[in-house]
Structures are given as structure tokens and as C-alpha cells.
């Protein structure tokens, strides 16, 4: 498995989740506008990703792993970079999925 598999899998998951959530919001919250449903559906997975990233950073910063201060200084920015990158990827994928699904639902 190469490194790009995780990126493609993350993008596909975001597209699917965005499309599923906008369809769910259509039935659960019919009084919301279509734009609001799309934006909230696209923001769910990035919010989960950022919460998981912050939790991971908190665990790394507070736990004593025996690796020393240098390893913690390397791990925190790396985790922030990967978490932020996947949150951005999830946002774009969620927007694409929610937009395509909302166009299908409205017709």
C-alpha cells in the first residue's frame, strides 16, 4: 500500500459522508435552506478530524513516552500538519459530496 491510498480513501470517505449527511438533513431539518444543509454536512467530518487531532496532540504533549523532549517537539507539528491537511481534504470532499447529493435531492 502506498502513501496516496490514505489520501484517496480520506477523500472518498468525505465525499460519501457529505452526500449522506445532506440527504439526512433534508429529512431531519426540512426548514433549513439548501445552502445551510450543504455547509453543515460538509463541516461535520472536518470537525471530527480536528477534534481527534487536538486530542492526539494533547496526549502527546502530556504523556511521558520516554522519548525525550526532542521527539515531542517533532511529533506535535507533524500531527498538526497531517490533521490540518486531512481536515482540509475532508472539507473539500464534503463540499463536493453534499453539493452533488443536494442537486440530486432537489430535482
N, C-alpha and C positions, 0 to 999 in steps of 0.2 A: 504494500500500500504506500503510495507516495504522499507527499505533503499537501498536494492540491485536493486530495479526496476530502479532507475535512472542510475545506472552503466550499467545495461544491455541495457537500452534504448539509452544511450550515445554511447555505443559500436556499437549497431546495426545501429544507425544513421551514425556513422563514416564509417562503412563498406559500407553502401549504398552510401554515398556521395563520397567515394573514387572510387567506381566502376562506378558511374555515371560520375564523372569528367574525369576519364581516357578514357571513351568512347567518351566524348565530345571533349577532347583534340586530340583524334585520327582523328576527322573530322576537327577541327578548326586549329590545328597545326600539319599537317602530316609530316612536316620536322623535328620535334623533335624526338629524339631517344625514344625508348620504356621505357628505364630506367628514362629518364628525365620526361616523361609524368607521370609515376608512382609516382615519388618523389614529383612532384609539386601537383598532385592530392591528395596525402596523406598529404601534408603540408597546404592545404587551411583551413580545419576545425580547426586544432590546432592554426593557426594564428588568426582566428576569435575568438577562445576561449581566447587566451592570450590578444588580444585587449580588449575584453569585461571584462576580469579580471582586466586589468590595469585601464580601465575606472571606474569600480566599486571601486577599491582601491582609485582612485583619488577623487571620490565623497565622500567616507567615510572619507578620510583624510582632505578634505577641508570644508565639510559642518558642521554646528553646529546642532547636533542632540539632544542636551540637555542631553545626556547620560554620559558625562564626559570623561576625558582623558583615564580612565581605559578601558572603553568599546571600544574606538577606538584602543587602544593597543591590545585588544583581537581580534577585528574584522579583522584588516589588515592581520595578519599572517594566520588566518583561511581562509580568502578569497584567499590568495596567495596559500595556500596548496590545497584547493579544485580546484582552477583554474588550477594550475600546474598539479594536478592529472588528471583532465579531459582533459587537453591538451595532456598529455602523452597517455591517453586512446584513444583519437581521432587520434593521430599519429599512434599507433599500429593498430587500426581498419581501418584507411585509407590505411595503407600499405597492410593489408590483402585484403581489398576490391579492391584496384587498381591492386594488383598482380593477383588476381583471374580473374578480368574482362579483364586485358590485355592479359592474357593467352587465354581467350576465343575469344578475338577480333583478335589476331594474327593468329589463326588457320583457 
